Amino acid sequence: MQATRPTPEAPTLPAAAHADFTLTTAEFAALNKIKPTSVRVRLSTTGHYFGVRPLRCANRRLLWPAVVVKA
């Protein structure tokens, strides 16, 4: 029998913080007047979109805050 290691828990945000992340990638892109592909490419290369980081859901979707980015 192998010893089991405890799996690290994913960091969670308080419930109030989840309320701020309500936009899908397409909605976030529309709010910022850009293409959703631009958001995805920037996120994959730098880990954020001009300082804005999305909330990664368990189903692999991204939820973004309703923020207009000034780049």
Protein Blocks (a to p, Z undefined) as FASTA:
>chain_A
ZZdddddddddddfklmmmmmbcfklmmmmnopafklmmmmmmmnopaehiacdddfkop
acdddddddZZ
